[in-house]
Amino acid sequence: MRKIYLAMASAALMMLTAACSSDNVEPTDNATVRFSVNLGDIDSRANNGDGTTVDQLIFAVYDSDGNELTQLRQEDIDVTGRQALVTTSVARGQDYTFVFWAQKRDNGHYNTANLKDIVVSYDGPANDETRDAFTATMEVKNVDAAVNRTVTLRRPFAQVDFVCDLEEWENLFKSNYQLVGCDLKVAGGAFTHLNLLTGQASQPTAAGAPFTLATADYVTTRVADGTEVNYKDKFVHDDGEKFWISMNYLLASDEQTTLGSTTMNIYSQVFDEPTPIPVACDNLPIRRNHRTVVTLTDLTRTVTATISIDPRFEGDF
């Protein structure tokens, strides 16, 4: 009996050893996933919104239940020339969602700790290109081999611009105003939260988006001797056709929505305090990855006077 038991134990040990050997020969392996990332076709206006401020890509991987695989997150991938390369490794036979967010490093405007709930802050100066950012989401089902894909990122923002004709700007420029900058006040309607997994923007502002005064960087200042000032350093730029006074990014949805009362103030220096020249708009339409352009007219008035000389004296003293 002892010999039989010993023989059976030896056979079980041989079977267990064979199973372990088989597992070592065919382990559960991973698949390499590689993405070529670009910022897409960008409709810029003389370096206004051309994507060149973006230099950081954040990359995350989510499973089929929407849970982030935190060990696969990459926080600081370089974006150069509006392009980046991402490589990771995932288990075969699973479904994944890959999420991309490209921004300016250390911009201070977006909390990206949770990519399913990015929080947008509108505090800070107007006309700030470091607010530009791009995103994309890609699903890959049943990864069973190496994956090589090209991903195009697009803005989750609407760009709201105020422009005028070059002649209108030159008239304002030549007036007695000493222009010192502009701001943008939005009463409500700008979204503040973005879920990159679903693309859903939520929680529109009720108190508004107060982009503060963006002051001009003067070359010189206007003084009593008539020295001119370069007003154009912070009023965005001209593109050869229009002068772009104001440019700001607001988080928007894929469907067109409207902002509450929106006011762009051009500030001039009067005595010791900047004084606003307000331009107000109601029900301003915005849409994700679209530009809303408000064209201004009559910023200045032409005064025509008829001058004559009366040669008659009115009397003698």
TITI-711628 format. One line per 4 residues: their letters; for each residue x negated, y, z of C-alpha. Coordinates in Angstrom, 3 decimals, always signed. Each point is the difference from the previous one (the first is absolute). Layout:
<pts>
A = X:Y:Z | ... $
</pts>
This chain:
<pts>
MRKI = +0.000:+0.000:+0.000 | -2.804:+2.382:+0.785 | -1.506:-0.556:-3.434 | +3.297:+0.798:-1.710 $
YLAM = +0.429:+3.220:+2.009 | -3.565:+0.972:-0.784 | +0.524:-0.646:-3.703 | +3.194:+2.088:-0.019 $
ASAA = -1.756:+2.877:+1.796 | -2.854:-0.122:-2.484 | +2.455:+0.119:-2.924 | +1.798:+3.022:+1.525 $
LMML = -3.325:+1.753:+0.463 | -0.933:-0.671:-3.632 | +3.380:+1.393:-1.193 | -0.419:+3.127:+2.144 $
TAAC = -3.518:+0.512:-1.312 | +1.208:-0.391:-3.593 | +2.767:+2.562:+0.593 | -2.434:+2.516:+1.453 $
SSDN = -2.365:-0.581:-2.905 | +2.858:+0.581:-2.455 | +0.916:+3.278:+1.742 | -3.558:+1.225:-0.346 $
VEPT = -0.051:-0.753:-3.712 | +3.262:+1.885:-0.723 | +0.263:+2.950:+2.428 | +2.665:+2.685:-0.261 $
DNAT = -1.823:+2.572:-2.162 | +0.521:+3.702:-0.688 | +0.557:+2.010:-3.153 | -1.903:+3.178:-0.838 $
VRFS = +2.188:+2.976:-0.812 | -1.499:+2.995:-1.797 | +1.752:+3.264:-0.927 | -1.220:+2.784:-2.266 $
VNLG = +1.720:+3.117:+1.327 | +0.555:+3.255:-1.887 | +2.025:+3.130:+0.659 | +1.811:-0.126:-3.325 $
DIDS = +0.749:+2.733:-2.513 | -0.013:+3.277:+1.876 | +1.763:+3.059:-1.412 | -2.238:+2.654:+1.500 $
RANN = -0.123:+3.757:-0.425 | -3.602:+1.201:-0.098 | -1.113:-2.139:+2.967 | +3.343:+0.481:+1.774 $
GDGT = +1.018:-3.516:+1.036 | -2.612:-1.864:-2.044 | -0.659:-2.575:+2.719 | -3.680:+0.851:+0.377 $
TVDQ = +0.309:+0.681:+3.748 | +0.934:-3.661:+0.614 | -3.031:-2.015:+1.170 | +1.316:-2.711:+2.376 $
LIFA = +2.096:-3.115:-0.637 | +1.782:-1.898:+2.782 | +0.963:-3.596:-0.873 | +2.255:-2.424:+1.881 $
VYDS = +1.459:-3.484:-0.530 | +3.455:-1.161:+1.187 | +1.413:-3.538:+0.130 | +3.395:-1.085:-1.334 $
DGNE = +1.663:+1.054:+3.265 | -1.347:+3.537:-0.218 | -2.632:-0.460:+2.695 | -3.374:+1.640:-0.585 $
LTQL = -3.042:-2.289:-0.008 | -2.000:+2.500:+2.014 | -3.275:-1.852:-0.443 | +0.180:+0.747:-3.740 $
RQED = +0.542:+3.759:+0.293 | -2.694:+2.178:-1.587 | +0.052:+3.591:+1.231 | -2.715:+1.825:-1.906 $
IDVT = -0.461:-1.077:-3.607 | -1.699:+2.656:-2.132 | +2.008:+1.637:-2.787 | -2.308:+1.420:-2.659 $
GRQA = +1.192:+1.620:-3.199 | +3.592:-0.877:+0.993 | -0.869:-3.720:-0.006 | -0.783:-2.683:+2.591 $
LVTT = -0.642:-3.757:+0.240 | +1.582:-2.213:+2.680 | -0.924:-3.635:+0.727 | +1.468:-2.290:+2.652 $
SVAR = +0.589:-3.706:+0.658 | +3.369:-1.609:+0.818 | +1.269:-3.538:+0.569 | +1.310:-1.806:-3.076 $
GQDY = +3.649:-0.847:-0.488 | +1.406:+3.009:+1.850 | +1.933:+3.142:-1.003 | -1.600:+3.369:+0.750 $
TFVF = +0.722:+3.703:-0.342 | -3.043:+2.220:-0.512 | +0.278:+3.663:+0.987 | -2.213:+2.912:-1.077 $
WAQK = -0.249:+3.564:+1.350 | -2.547:+2.493:-1.402 | -0.666:+3.347:+1.678 | -2.584:+2.597:+0.949 $
RDNG = -2.093:-1.210:+2.927 | +0.747:+1.608:+3.346 | +2.740:+2.176:-1.511 | +1.979:+0.107:+3.251 $
HYNT = +3.391:-0.001:-1.764 | +0.895:-3.716:+0.022 | +0.076:-2.588:+2.780 | -0.814:-3.289:-1.762 $
ANLK = -0.310:-2.270:+3.039 | +3.180:-1.803:-1.108 | +0.361:-0.092:-3.787 | +3.661:-0.991:+0.402 $
DIVV = +0.548:+3.342:+1.714 | -2.416:+2.686:-1.183 | +0.762:+3.258:+1.809 | -0.379:+3.264:-1.934 $
SYDG = -0.895:+3.292:+1.693 | +0.760:+3.300:-1.725 | -1.991:+2.082:+2.457 | -2.830:+2.053:-1.466 $
PAND = -0.649:+2.414:-2.861 | +1.788:+0.042:-3.336 | -1.761:-0.741:-3.306 | -1.990:-2.868:+1.516 $
ETRD = -1.221:-2.568:-2.556 | -1.127:-2.347:+2.789 | +3.690:-0.911:+0.388 | -0.074:-1.856:-3.325 $
AFTA = +0.345:-3.794:+0.367 | +0.978:-3.036:-2.080 | +1.516:-3.411:+0.704 | +1.017:-3.322:-1.561 $
TMEV = +1.369:-3.395:+1.082 | -0.548:-3.317:-1.820 | +1.596:-3.388:+0.727 | -1.765:-3.211:-1.017 $
KNVD = +1.940:-3.254:+0.338 | -1.576:-3.381:+0.778 | -3.649:+0.975:-0.304 | -1.648:-3.158:-1.349 $
AAVN = -3.115:+1.360:-1.711 | -2.189:+3.062:-0.227 | +1.998:+3.186:-0.691 | -1.270:+2.971:-2.004 $
RTVT = +2.456:+2.874:-0.412 | -0.008:+3.677:-0.929 | +2.059:+2.206:+2.315 | +1.155:+3.523:-0.800 $
LRRP = +0.712:+2.231:+2.991 | +2.489:+2.856:-0.128 | +0.936:+2.881:+2.282 | +2.805:-0.455:+2.529 $
FAQV = +0.305:+3.796:-0.006 | +1.733:+2.707:-1.936 | -2.136:+3.018:-0.777 | +1.813:+3.307:+0.495 $
DFVC = -1.586:+2.897:-1.896 | +0.699:+3.703:-0.388 | -1.383:+1.580:-3.154 | +0.274:+3.204:-2.003 $
DLEE = -1.131:+1.325:-3.362 | -3.583:+1.168:-0.185 | +1.170:+3.528:-0.807 | +2.240:-0.017:+3.083 $
WENL = -2.912:-1.113:+2.162 | -2.351:+2.599:-1.451 | +2.562:+2.709:+0.754 | +0.184:-1.207:+3.595 $
FKSN = -3.770:-0.321:+0.115 | -0.441:+3.598:-1.182 | +2.587:+1.403:+2.360 | -0.800:+1.592:+3.342 $
YQLV = +0.665:-3.253:+1.820 | -3.012:-1.623:+1.621 | +1.079:-3.626:-0.434 | -1.151:-2.323:+2.757 $
GCDL = +1.716:-3.322:-0.710 | +3.303:-1.872:+0.074 | +1.964:-2.570:+1.973 | +3.033:-2.260:-0.488 $
KVAG = +2.944:-0.365:+2.372 | +2.435:-2.895:-0.549 | +3.104:+0.001:+2.175 | +0.515:-3.770:-0.349 $
GAFT = +0.094:-2.996:-2.303 | -3.682:-0.975:-0.219 | -0.476:-3.638:+1.042 | -2.456:-0.785:+2.794 $
HLNL = -0.309:-3.818:+0.027 | -1.014:-2.432:-2.775 | +0.127:-3.820:-0.038 | -2.605:-1.149:-2.523 $
LTGQ = +1.339:-3.561:-0.001 | +3.427:+1.109:-1.233 | -0.876:+3.426:-1.426 | +2.797:+1.516:+2.085 $
ASQP = -0.346:+3.617:+1.180 | +2.040:+0.899:+3.076 | +0.689:+2.480:+2.786 | +0.303:+3.306:-1.893 $
TAAG = -0.965:+3.035:+1.997 | +2.700:+1.989:+1.736 | -2.254:+2.704:+1.428 | -1.820:+0.473:-3.299 $
APFT = -3.496:-0.223:-1.423 | -1.933:+3.100:+1.068 | -3.024:+0.236:-2.273 | -1.860:+2.899:+1.566 $
LATA = -1.722:+2.943:-1.643 | -2.845:-1.058:-2.282 | -2.313:+2.983:+0.027 | -2.058:+1.089:-2.962 $
DYVT = -3.780:-0.253:+0.067 | -1.032:+3.448:-1.121 | -3.140:+0.802:-1.965 | +0.360:+3.603:+1.110 $
TRVA = +2.709:+2.009:+1.721 | +1.905:+3.018:-1.205 | -1.411:+3.085:+1.681 | +0.379:+3.752:-0.319 $
DGTE = -2.541:+0.224:-2.833 | +2.228:-2.164:-2.214 | -2.009:-3.237:+0.232 | +2.097:-2.819:-1.434 $
VNYK = +0.776:-3.292:+1.711 | +0.157:-3.418:-1.644 | +3.540:-1.104:+0.823 | -0.031:-3.233:-1.988 $
DKFV = -2.048:-2.269:+2.234 | +2.913:-1.404:+2.020 | +2.943:+0.605:-2.303 | -0.783:-3.317:-1.738 $
HDDG = -0.989:+1.021:-3.568 | +1.193:+0.905:-3.452 | +0.177:-2.600:-2.750 | -0.198:+2.405:-2.921 $
EKFW = +3.795:+0.275:-0.190 | +1.283:+0.413:+3.558 | -1.443:+1.120:+3.300 | +0.605:-2.652:+2.679 $
ISMN = +0.608:+1.947:+3.183 | +1.015:-2.846:+2.304 | -0.357:-3.810:-0.056 | +1.138:-2.409:+2.736 $
YLLA = +0.677:-3.735:+0.422 | +3.247:-1.246:+1.572 | +0.831:-3.663:+0.618 | +2.913:-0.937:-2.277 $
SDEQ = +2.092:-2.995:-1.050 | +0.361:-1.611:-3.438 | +3.400:+1.643:-0.324 | +0.364:+3.751:-0.362 $
TTLG = +0.847:+1.788:+3.235 | +0.166:+3.651:+0.979 | -1.807:+2.102:+2.554 | +1.703:+2.401:+2.327 $
STTM = -0.674:+3.711:-0.244 | -3.559:+0.335:-1.291 | -2.006:+3.215:+0.201 | -3.433:+0.711:-1.411 $
NIYS = -1.554:+3.164:+1.418 | -2.770:+1.903:-1.744 | -1.822:+2.004:+2.641 | -1.517:+3.442:-0.465 $
QVFD = -2.103:+1.857:+2.512 | +1.903:+2.998:+1.333 | -1.817:+1.792:+2.788 | -1.209:-2.714:+2.397 $
EPTP = +2.525:-2.777:-0.665 | +0.732:-2.163:-3.076 | +3.450:+0.914:-1.308 | +2.028:-2.567:-1.988 $
IPVA = +1.535:+0.460:-3.424 | +2.664:-2.758:+0.244 | +1.229:-2.155:-2.883 | +2.964:-2.141:+1.112 $
CDNL = +1.621:-3.010:-1.721 | +2.956:-2.137:+1.048 | +0.610:-3.661:-0.885 | -3.431:-0.476:-1.545 $
PIRR = -0.098:-3.452:-1.704 | -2.896:-2.372:+0.705 | -0.862:-3.534:-1.136 | -2.921:-2.333:+0.646 $
NHRT = -2.986:+0.424:-2.350 | +1.704:+2.982:-1.677 | -0.889:+3.661:+0.011 | +2.628:+2.626:+0.868 $
VVTL = -1.028:+3.327:-1.524 | +1.582:+3.302:+1.019 | -0.828:+2.750:-2.497 | +0.029:+3.476:+1.520 $
TDLT = +0.777:+3.257:-1.752 | +0.317:+3.627:+1.087 | -2.646:-0.243:+2.715 | -0.836:+3.572:-0.908 $
RTVT = +1.983:+2.886:-1.451 | -1.093:+2.318:-2.772 | +0.682:+3.627:+0.864 | +0.303:+2.401:-2.931 $
ATIS = -0.101:+3.733:+0.748 | +0.439:+2.915:-2.388 | -2.401:+2.779:+0.936 | +0.384:+3.616:-1.102 $
IDPR = -1.652:+3.274:+0.956 | +2.169:+3.048:+0.584 | -2.069:+3.062:-0.853 | +2.361:+2.354:+1.778 $
FEGD = -0.892:+1.295:+3.411 | +2.741:+0.060:+2.530 | -1.092:+3.256:+1.531 | -2.773:+1.800:+1.752 $
F = -1.184:-0.125:+3.573 $
</pts>
